[in-house]
Amino acid sequence: MTDQLFDFTGKVALITGGSRGLGKEMALALAERGADIIVTSRKKEACDEVAGQIEKLGRKALAYGCHVGHWDEIEGLVDAAYQKFGKVDILINNAGMSPLYDKVSDVTEALFDKVVSVNLKGPFRLMALIGERMAEGDGGSIINISSTASQNPSPNAEPYGAAKSGLNNLSRSFAYAFGPKVRVNSIVAGPFLTDISEAWDMEQFEERARTRIALNRGGQPNEIVGTALYLAGDASTFTTGGAIRVDGGAH
C-alpha cells in the first residue's frame, strides 16, 4: 500500500526554482519514484544540469529557463511543458526570493514589485494556466511553497511575508475554483539551510534557533521531501486548501 501511495509512474511534475535547494530535492525525489519532470528557473544551464541527473534515473526531463516574476514568460513555459508531455499532473510553485535590507524605508518600489512578482504574481499565473487544464482533464495537485513569514510576520521580510500570505490565500481560493479534480495546498516552510542561508549570520541564527525552534536547528533541504510527496500523490486525496507547516516547530 505504501508503494502505491508514493508511486508517481506516468506522472508529470513542473517545479519552479527546480535547479537548486528545495526545488531540486523535490524534483529528484519525484523522479526517483517514477515521475517525469519539467525543471525551470531563471538559469537554463542550471536546469540542464538537474535535468541530466533526472535522465540518469531513467526518467524524461525538460529544462526550461523562465523568470516566473515575468508574466509574459510563463505562457511559453506552460506551452513547452504541454508540447513535450501533453499534461502536467503536479505543479510545485517553489521559486521565491527575499532580499535583505537594513530598514523598511530602504525598500524601493522596484524591489517591492520584484518580491511580489516572484512570490505571488508568478504562482498565480501558473496556477491559472495549469490548474484550468488540470480541471478540464484528469485532475492534479498544486503545491505552493510558502513560508512561516506568512503566518508569523517578522522584521526585515515585510514584502516577502505579505506575498507569501497572499500565496496561502490563493491556495485556498484555487482549491475551491478547481475542485474537485484539482487539489491545492501550501507548505509553510521554516528556515532551511539551502544556498540562500549562506548569506545568514549563522552564529546569530543558531543562537535564535535554540530558543525559537523546537528542534533547535534549521532544516536540511531533503527534509521538505516527505511533505511534498504526500501532497503530490494519492496519500493526500482528501487534503486540499490546507497549509502544512514544515518548520521544525518554529515560533
Phi and psi restraints in degrees (value plus and minus 20) as a CYANA .aco file:
   2 THR   PHI     -80.5   -40.5
   2 THR   PSI     -62.9   -22.9
   3 ASP   PHI     -81.4   -41.4
   3 ASP   PSI     -61.1   -21.1
   4 GLN   PHI     -85.2   -45.2
   4 GLN   PSI     -59.0   -19.0
   5 LEU   PHI     -85.9   -45.9
   5 LEU   PSI     -47.7    -7.7
   6 PHE   PHI    -139.6   -99.6
   6 PHE   PSI       9.3    49.3
   7 ASP   PHI    -119.3   -79.3
   7 ASP   PSI      98.3   138.3
   8 PHE   PHI    -130.6   -90.6
   8 PHE   PSI       2.7    42.7
   9 THR   PHI     -77.6   -37.6
   9 THR   PSI     109.7   149.7
  10 GLY   PHI      64.9   104.9
  10 GLY   PSI     -23.4    16.6
  11 LYS   PHI    -112.3   -72.3
  11 LYS   PSI     134.9   174.9
  12 VAL   PHI    -144.0  -104.0
  12 VAL   PSI     108.5   148.5
  13 ALA   PHI    -140.4  -100.4
  13 ALA   PSI     116.3   156.3
  14 LEU   PHI    -131.6   -91.6
  14 LEU   PSI     105.6   145.6
  15 ILE   PHI    -147.5  -107.5
  15 ILE   PSI      97.2   137.2
  16 THR   PHI    -102.6   -62.6
  16 THR   PSI     131.9   171.9
  17 GLY   PHI      40.6    80.6
  17 GLY   PSI      13.8    53.8
  18 GLY   PHI    -108.1   -68.1
  18 GLY   PSI     -17.1    22.9
  19 SER   PHI    -111.2   -71.2
  19 SER   PSI     -27.1    12.9
  20 ARG   PHI    -179.2  -139.2
  20 ARG   PSI     152.4   192.4
  21 GLY   PHI      35.2    75.2
  21 GLY   PSI    -158.0  -118.0
  22 LEU   PHI     -81.5   -41.5
  22 LEU   PSI     -59.7   -19.7
  23 GLY   PHI     -81.5   -41.5
  23 GLY   PSI     -63.8   -23.8
  24 LYS   PHI     -83.7   -43.7
  24 LYS   PSI     -62.8   -22.8
  25 GLU   PHI     -80.5   -40.5
  25 GLU   PSI     -62.5   -22.5
  26 MET   PHI     -89.3   -49.3
  26 MET   PSI     -58.3   -18.3
  27 ALA   PHI     -81.4   -41.4
  27 ALA   PSI     -68.2   -28.2
  28 LEU   PHI     -88.0   -48.0
  28 LEU   PSI     -57.3   -17.3
  29 ALA   PHI     -84.2   -44.2
  29 ALA   PSI     -62.2   -22.2
  30 LEU   PHI     -88.0   -48.0
  30 LEU   PSI     -59.7   -19.7
  31 ALA   PHI     -84.3   -44.3
  31 ALA   PSI     -60.2   -20.2
  32 GLU   PHI     -81.5   -41.5
  32 GLU   PSI     -42.0    -2.0
  33 ARG   PHI    -126.7   -86.7
  33 ARG   PSI      -1.6    38.4
  34 GLY   PHI      88.5   128.5
  34 GLY   PSI     -26.5    13.5
  35 ALA   PHI    -103.0   -63.0
  35 ALA   PSI     128.1   168.1
  36 ASP   PHI    -109.5   -69.5
  36 ASP   PSI     129.0   169.0
  37 ILE   PHI    -150.6  -110.6
  37 ILE   PSI     115.3   155.3
  38 ILE   PHI    -120.2   -80.2
  38 ILE   PSI      96.2   136.2
  39 VAL   PHI    -123.0   -83.0
  39 VAL   PSI     102.6   142.6
  40 THR   PHI    -154.0  -114.0
  40 THR   PSI     123.2   163.2
  41 SER   PHI    -182.9  -142.9
  41 SER   PSI    -199.1  -159.1
  42 ARG   PHI     -85.5   -45.5
  42 ARG   PSI     -52.0   -12.0
  43 LYS   PHI    -121.8   -81.8
  43 LYS   PSI      86.7   126.7
  44 LYS   PHI     -79.9   -39.9
  44 LYS   PSI     -58.4   -18.4
  45 GLU   PHI     -81.2   -41.2
  45 GLU   PSI     -59.8   -19.8
  46 ALA   PHI     -86.6   -46.6
  46 ALA   PSI     -56.6   -16.6
  47 CYS   PHI     -85.3   -45.3
  47 CYS   PSI     -59.3   -19.3
  48 ASP   PHI     -78.1   -38.1
  48 ASP   PSI     -60.9   -20.9
  49 GLU   PHI     -83.4   -43.4
  49 GLU   PSI     -65.8   -25.8
  50 VAL   PHI     -88.3   -48.3
  50 VAL   PSI     -58.7   -18.7
  51 ALA   PHI     -79.8   -39.8
  51 ALA   PSI     -57.9   -17.9
  52 GLY   PHI     -82.5   -42.5
  52 GLY   PSI     -60.5   -20.5
  53 GLN   PHI     -84.1   -44.1
  53 GLN   PSI     -58.2   -18.2
  54 ILE   PHI     -86.3   -46.3
  54 ILE   PSI     -61.8   -21.8
  55 GLU   PHI     -85.9   -45.9
  55 GLU   PSI     -51.2   -11.2
  56 LYS   PHI     -86.6   -46.6
  56 LYS   PSI     -41.1    -1.1
  57 LEU   PHI    -103.5   -63.5
  57 LEU   PSI     -21.0    19.0
  58 GLY   PHI      71.2   111.2
  58 GLY   PSI      -8.7    31.3
  59 ARG   PHI    -128.3   -88.3
  59 ARG   PSI     142.9   182.9
  60 LYS   PHI    -107.0   -67.0
  60 LYS   PSI     129.3   169.3
  61 ALA   PHI    -165.6  -125.6
  61 ALA   PSI     129.5   169.5
  62 LEU   PHI    -146.7  -106.7
  62 LEU   PSI     102.9   142.9
  63 ALA   PHI    -117.9   -77.9
  63 ALA   PSI     108.9   148.9
  64 TYR   PHI    -161.7  -121.7
  64 TYR   PSI     104.0   144.0
  65 GLY   PHI    -102.1   -62.1
  65 GLY   PSI     103.1   143.1
  66 CYS   PHI    -174.8  -134.8
  66 CYS   PSI     112.8   152.8
  67 HIS   PHI    -114.0   -74.0
  67 HIS   PSI      86.0   126.0
  68 VAL   PHI     -88.8   -48.8
  68 VAL   PSI     -31.7     8.3
  69 GLY   PHI     -98.7   -58.7
  69 GLY   PSI     -28.4    11.6
  70 HIS   PHI    -122.2   -82.2
  70 HIS   PSI      85.0   125.0
  71 TRP   PHI     -70.6   -30.6
  71 TRP   PSI     -63.2   -23.2
  72 ASP   PHI     -95.8   -55.8
  72 ASP   PSI     -26.9    13.1
  73 GLU   PHI    -110.2   -70.2
  73 GLU   PSI     -38.0     2.0
  74 ILE   PHI     -92.0   -52.0
  74 ILE   PSI     -58.8   -18.8
  75 GLU   PHI     -81.5   -41.5
  75 GLU   PSI     -56.9   -16.9
  76 GLY   PHI     -83.1   -43.1
  76 GLY   PSI     -59.5   -19.5
  77 LEU   PHI     -81.6   -41.6
  77 LEU   PSI     -67.1   -27.1
  78 VAL   PHI     -84.7   -44.7
  78 VAL   PSI     -64.1   -24.1
  79 ASP   PHI     -80.7   -40.7
  79 ASP   PSI     -63.2   -23.2
  80 ALA   PHI     -82.8   -42.8
  80 ALA   PSI     -59.9   -19.9
  81 ALA   PHI     -83.2   -43.2
  81 ALA   PSI     -65.8   -25.8
  82 TYR   PHI     -93.9   -53.9
  82 TYR   PSI     -49.7    -9.7
  83 GLN   PHI     -86.3   -46.3
  83 GLN   PSI     -57.1   -17.1
  84 LYS   PHI    -101.0   -61.0
  84 LYS   PSI     -62.5   -22.5
  85 PHE   PHI    -132.4   -92.4
  85 PHE   PSI     -37.8     2.2
  86 GLY   PHI      61.0   101.0
  86 GLY   PSI     -26.0    14.0
  87 LYS   PHI    -187.8  -147.8
  87 LYS   PSI     144.6   184.6
  88 VAL   PHI    -154.7  -114.7
  88 VAL   PSI     101.1   141.1
  89 ASP   PHI    -114.2   -74.2
  89 ASP   PSI     -48.6    -8.6
  90 ILE   PHI    -154.8  -114.8
  90 ILE   PSI     105.2   145.2
  91 LEU   PHI    -136.5   -96.5
  91 LEU   PSI     104.3   144.3
  92 ILE   PHI    -138.2   -98.2
  92 ILE   PSI      89.4   129.4
  93 ASN   PHI    -105.0   -65.0
  93 ASN   PSI      72.1   112.1
  94 ASN   PHI    -127.2   -87.2
  94 ASN   PSI     -45.3    -5.3
  95 ALA   PHI     -78.7   -38.7
  95 ALA   PSI     116.9   156.9
  96 GLY   PHI    -180.5  -140.5
  96 GLY   PSI     146.7   186.7
  97 MET   PHI    -175.2  -135.2
  97 MET   PSI     125.9   165.9
  98 SER   PHI    -166.2  -126.2
  98 SER   PSI      61.9   101.9
  99 PRO   PHI     -83.5   -43.5
  99 PRO   PSI     128.4   168.4
 100 LEU   PHI    -102.3   -62.3
 100 LEU   PSI     129.8   169.8
 101 TYR   PHI    -173.8  -133.8
 101 TYR   PSI     136.1   176.1
 102 ASP   PHI     -97.2   -57.2
 102 ASP   PSI     -61.5   -21.5
 103 LYS   PHI    -171.0  -131.0
 103 LYS   PSI     138.6   178.6
 104 VAL   PHI     -81.8   -41.8
 104 VAL   PSI     -48.7    -8.7
 105 SER   PHI     -89.9   -49.9
 105 SER   PSI     -32.8     7.2
 106 ASP   PHI     -99.9   -59.9
 106 ASP   PSI     -33.7     6.3
 107 VAL   PHI     -93.2   -53.2
 107 VAL   PSI      95.6   135.6
 108 THR   PHI    -103.1   -63.1
 108 THR   PSI     144.9   184.9
 109 GLU   PHI     -81.0   -41.0
 109 GLU   PSI     -59.5   -19.5
 110 ALA   PHI     -82.8   -42.8
 110 ALA   PSI     -62.9   -22.9
 111 LEU   PHI     -85.6   -45.6
 111 LEU   PSI     -65.1   -25.1
 112 PHE   PHI     -77.8   -37.8
 112 PHE   PSI     -68.5   -28.5
 113 ASP   PHI     -82.4   -42.4
 113 ASP   PSI     -58.0   -18.0
 114 LYS   PHI     -85.2   -45.2
 114 LYS   PSI     -63.5   -23.5
 115 VAL   PHI     -83.5   -43.5
 115 VAL   PSI     -65.3   -25.3
 116 VAL   PHI     -87.0   -47.0
 116 VAL   PSI     -57.3   -17.3
 117 SER   PHI     -83.5   -43.5
 117 SER   PSI     -66.2   -26.2
 118 VAL   PHI     -92.7   -52.7
 118 VAL   PSI     -61.7   -21.7
 119 ASN   PHI    -107.3   -67.3
 119 ASN   PSI     -39.1     0.9
 120 LEU   PHI    -151.4  -111.4
 120 LEU   PSI     -71.6   -31.6
 121 LYS   PHI     -85.8   -45.8
 121 LYS   PSI     -65.2   -25.2
 122 GLY   PHI     -80.7   -40.7
 122 GLY   PSI     -70.8   -30.8
 123 PRO   PHI     -77.8   -37.8
 123 PRO   PSI     -58.6   -18.6
 124 PHE   PHI     -77.9   -37.9
 124 PHE   PSI     -69.1   -29.1
 125 ARG   PHI     -86.1   -46.1
 125 ARG   PSI     -61.4   -21.4
 126 LEU   PHI     -84.0   -44.0
 126 LEU   PSI     -63.1   -23.1
 127 MET   PHI     -83.1   -43.1
 127 MET   PSI     -59.6   -19.6
 128 ALA   PHI     -82.9   -42.9
 128 ALA   PSI     -66.7   -26.7
 129 LEU   PHI     -93.3   -53.3
 129 LEU   PSI     -66.3   -26.3
 130 ILE   PHI    -100.9   -60.9
 130 ILE   PSI     -59.0   -19.0
 131 GLY   PHI     -80.4   -40.4
 131 GLY   PSI     -59.1   -19.1
 132 GLU   PHI     -82.7   -42.7
 132 GLU   PSI     -62.2   -22.2
 133 ARG   PHI     -86.9   -46.9
 133 ARG   PSI     -59.2   -19.2
 134 MET   PHI     -79.9   -39.9
 134 MET   PSI     -66.3   -26.3
 135 ALA   PHI     -84.6   -44.6
 135 ALA   PSI     -53.7   -13.7
 136 GLU   PHI     -99.0   -59.0
 136 GLU   PSI     -38.0     2.0
 137 GLY   PHI    -126.2   -86.2
 137 GLY   PSI    -147.1  -107.1
 138 ASP   PHI    -116.1   -76.1
 138 ASP   PSI      -9.1    30.9
 139 GLY   PHI      68.7   108.7
 139 GLY   PSI    -188.8  -148.8
 140 GLY   PHI     145.7   185.7
 140 GLY   PSI    -193.0  -153.0
 141 SER   PHI    -151.5  -111.5
 141 SER   PSI     112.9   152.9
 142 ILE   PHI    -135.8   -95.8
 142 ILE   PSI     110.2   150.2
 143 ILE   PHI    -142.9  -102.9
 143 ILE   PSI     103.2   143.2
 144 ASN   PHI    -125.7   -85.7
 144 ASN   PSI     104.7   144.7
 145 ILE   PHI    -105.9   -65.9
 145 ILE   PSI      85.5   125.5
 146 SER   PHI    -119.0   -79.0
 146 SER   PSI    -178.1  -138.1
 147 SER   PHI    -170.5  -130.5
 147 SER   PSI     133.1   173.1
 148 THR   PHI     -82.1   -42.1
 148 THR   PSI     -40.2    -0.2
 149 ALA   PHI     -84.5   -44.5
 149 ALA   PSI     -38.1     1.9
 150 SER   PHI     -95.6   -55.6
 150 SER   PSI     -43.3    -3.3
 151 GLN   PHI    -133.0   -93.0
 151 GLN   PSI     -47.9    -7.9
 152 ASN   PHI    -142.9  -102.9
 152 ASN   PSI      57.5    97.5
 153 PRO   PHI     -77.3   -37.3
 153 PRO   PSI     118.9   158.9
 154 SER   PHI    -156.0  -116.0
 154 SER   PSI     139.2   179.2
 155 PRO   PHI     -81.9   -41.9
 155 PRO   PSI     133.6   173.6
 156 ASN   PHI      53.7    93.7
 156 ASN   PSI      -6.7    33.3
 157 ALA   PHI    -166.1  -126.1
 157 ALA   PSI      14.8    54.8
 158 GLU   PHI     -83.1   -43.1
 158 GLU   PSI     -72.3   -32.3
 159 PRO   PHI     -82.1   -42.1
 159 PRO   PSI     -59.5   -19.5
 160 TYR   PHI     -83.0   -43.0
 160 TYR   PSI     -69.8   -29.8
 161 GLY   PHI     -80.8   -40.8
 161 GLY   PSI     -60.3   -20.3
 162 ALA   PHI     -85.3   -45.3
 162 ALA   PSI     -61.7   -21.7
 163 ALA   PHI     -85.1   -45.1
 163 ALA   PSI     -62.2   -22.2
 164 LYS   PHI     -89.9   -49.9
 164 LYS   PSI     -52.2   -12.2
 165 SER   PHI     -82.4   -42.4
 165 SER   PSI     -62.1   -22.1
 166 GLY   PHI     -82.5   -42.5
 166 GLY   PSI     -55.5   -15.5
 167 LEU   PHI     -85.1   -45.1
 167 LEU   PSI     -59.6   -19.6
 168 ASN   PHI     -79.0   -39.0
 168 ASN   PSI     -62.6   -22.6
 169 ASN   PHI     -81.6   -41.6
 169 ASN   PSI     -64.2   -24.2
 170 LEU   PHI     -83.0   -43.0
 170 LEU   PSI     -57.8   -17.8
 171 SER   PHI     -77.4   -37.4
 171 SER   PSI     -66.3   -26.3
 172 ARG   PHI     -89.8   -49.8
 172 ARG   PSI     -61.1   -21.1
 173 SER   PHI     -83.3   -43.3
 173 SER   PSI     -66.6   -26.6
 174 PHE   PHI     -90.4   -50.4
 174 PHE   PSI     -46.0    -6.0
 175 ALA   PHI     -79.6   -39.6
 175 ALA   PSI     -59.1   -19.1
 176 TYR   PHI     -96.8   -56.8
 176 TYR   PSI     -59.8   -19.8
 177 ALA   PHI     -83.8   -43.8
 177 ALA   PSI     -57.6   -17.6
 178 PHE   PHI    -128.4   -88.4
 178 PHE   PSI     -21.0    19.0
 179 GLY   PHI     -91.2   -51.2
 179 GLY   PSI     138.8   178.8
 180 PRO   PHI    -110.0   -70.0
 180 PRO   PSI     -24.6    15.4
 181 LYS   PHI     -96.8   -56.8
 181 LYS   PSI     -48.8    -8.8
 182 VAL   PHI    -134.9   -94.9
 182 VAL   PSI     109.4   149.4
 183 ARG   PHI    -121.4   -81.4
 183 ARG   PSI     118.5   158.5
 184 VAL   PHI    -151.3  -111.3
 184 VAL   PSI     104.1   144.1
 185 ASN   PHI    -160.2  -120.2
 185 ASN   PSI     140.9   180.9
 186 SER   PHI    -132.4   -92.4
 186 SER   PSI     121.9   161.9
 187 ILE   PHI    -122.6   -82.6
 187 ILE   PSI      95.8   135.8
 188 VAL   PHI    -109.6   -69.6
 188 VAL   PSI      75.4   115.4
 189 ALA   PHI    -105.7   -65.7
 189 ALA   PSI     119.2   159.2
 190 GLY   PHI    -108.6   -68.6
 190 GLY   PSI    -181.3  -141.3
 191 PRO   PHI     -92.6   -52.6
 191 PRO   PSI      98.4   138.4
 192 PHE   PHI    -130.3   -90.3
 192 PHE   PSI     123.5   163.5
 193 LEU   PHI    -108.8   -68.8
 193 LEU   PSI      52.1    92.1
 194 THR   PHI    -117.0   -77.0
 194 THR   PSI    -191.1  -151.1
 195 ASP   PHI     -82.4   -42.4
 195 ASP   PSI     -43.8    -3.8
 196 ILE   PHI     -83.2   -43.2
 196 ILE   PSI     -53.8   -13.8
 197 SER   PHI     -90.9   -50.9
 197 SER   PSI     -28.3    11.7
 198 GLU   PHI     -84.1   -44.1
 198 GLU   PSI     -40.9    -0.9
 199 ALA   PHI    -106.5   -66.5
 199 ALA   PSI     -24.5    15.5
 200 TRP   PHI    -100.7   -60.7
 200 TRP   PSI     136.7   176.7
 201 ASP   PHI    -102.2   -62.2
 201 ASP   PSI      77.2   117.2
 202 MET   PHI     -86.9   -46.9
 202 MET   PSI     -52.6   -12.6
 203 GLU   PHI     -83.4   -43.4
 203 GLU   PSI     -63.7   -23.7
 204 GLN   PHI     -86.4   -46.4
 204 GLN   PSI     -60.8   -20.8
 205 PHE   PHI     -82.7   -42.7
 205 PHE   PSI     -66.2   -26.2
 206 GLU   PHI     -84.3   -44.3
 206 GLU   PSI     -56.0   -16.0
 207 GLU   PHI     -85.2   -45.2
 207 GLU   PSI     -63.3   -23.3
 208 ARG   PHI     -87.3   -47.3
 208 ARG   PSI     -56.4   -16.4
 209 ALA   PHI     -82.2   -42.2
 209 ALA   PSI     -52.7   -12.7
 210 ARG   PHI     -87.1   -47.1
 210 ARG   PSI     -41.5    -1.5
 211 THR   PHI    -132.6   -92.6
 211 THR   PSI     -40.1    -0.1
 212 ARG   PHI    -136.7   -96.7
 212 ARG   PSI     -22.4    17.6
 213 ILE   PHI    -148.0  -108.0
 213 ILE   PSI     105.1   145.1
 214 ALA   PHI     -78.9   -38.9
 214 ALA   PSI     -55.2   -15.2
 215 LEU   PHI    -107.2   -67.2
 215 LEU   PSI     -19.4    20.6
 216 ASN   PHI      43.0    83.0
 216 ASN   PSI       6.9    46.9
 217 ARG   PHI    -183.3  -143.3
 217 ARG   PSI     147.8   187.8
 218 GLY   PHI    -103.0   -63.0
 218 GLY   PSI     145.0   185.0
 219 GLY   PHI    -106.1   -66.1
 219 GLY   PSI     130.8   170.8
 220 GLN   PHI    -107.0   -67.0
 220 GLN   PSI     125.2   165.2
 221 PRO   PHI     -71.8   -31.8
 221 PRO   PSI     -56.6   -16.6
 222 ASN   PHI     -89.6   -49.6
 222 ASN   PSI     -31.4     8.6
 223 GLU   PHI     -99.7   -59.7
 223 GLU   PSI     -21.9    18.1
 224 ILE   PHI    -105.3   -65.3
 224 ILE   PSI     -38.1     1.9
 225 VAL   PHI     -83.6   -43.6
 225 VAL   PSI     -65.4   -25.4
 226 GLY   PHI     -77.3   -37.3
 226 GLY   PSI     -65.1   -25.1
 227 THR   PHI     -88.5   -48.5
 227 THR   PSI     -59.0   -19.0
 228 ALA   PHI     -83.8   -43.8
 228 ALA   PSI     -63.3   -23.3
 229 LEU   PHI     -84.7   -44.7
 229 LEU   PSI     -60.2   -20.2
 230 TYR   PHI     -78.5   -38.5
 230 TYR   PSI     -69.2   -29.2
 231 LEU   PHI     -93.3   -53.3
 231 LEU   PSI     -47.8    -7.8
 232 ALA   PHI     -94.7   -54.7
 232 ALA   PSI     -48.5    -8.5
 233 GLY   PHI    -140.6  -100.6
 233 GLY   PSI    -179.7  -139.7
 234 ASP   PHI     -92.9   -52.9
 234 ASP   PSI     -28.9    11.1
 235 ALA   PHI     -88.8   -48.8
 235 ALA   PSI     -36.9     3.1
 236 SER   PHI    -143.7  -103.7
 236 SER   PSI      18.1    58.1
 237 THR   PHI     -86.1   -46.1
 237 THR   PSI     -34.6     5.4
 238 PHE   PHI    -134.8   -94.8
 238 PHE   PSI       5.0    45.0
 239 THR   PHI    -139.7   -99.7
 239 THR   PSI      93.9   133.9
 240 THR   PHI    -174.3  -134.3
 240 THR   PSI     133.6   173.6
 241 GLY   PHI      50.5    90.5
 241 GLY   PSI      -4.7    35.3
 242 GLY   PHI    -118.5   -78.5
 242 GLY   PSI     148.0   188.0
 243 ALA   PHI    -156.0  -116.0
 243 ALA   PSI      85.7   125.7
 244 ILE   PHI    -120.0   -80.0
 244 ILE   PSI     102.3   142.3
 245 ARG   PHI    -100.7   -60.7
 245 ARG   PSI     108.1   148.1
 246 VAL   PHI    -145.9  -105.9
 246 VAL   PSI      65.7   105.7
 247 ASP   PHI    -161.8  -121.8
 247 ASP   PSI      -9.9    30.1
 248 GLY   PHI      48.8    88.8
 248 GLY   PSI      -7.9    32.1
 249 GLY   PHI      63.2   103.2
 249 GLY   PSI      14.9    54.9
 250 ALA   PHI     -89.4   -49.4
 250 ALA   PSI     128.1   168.1
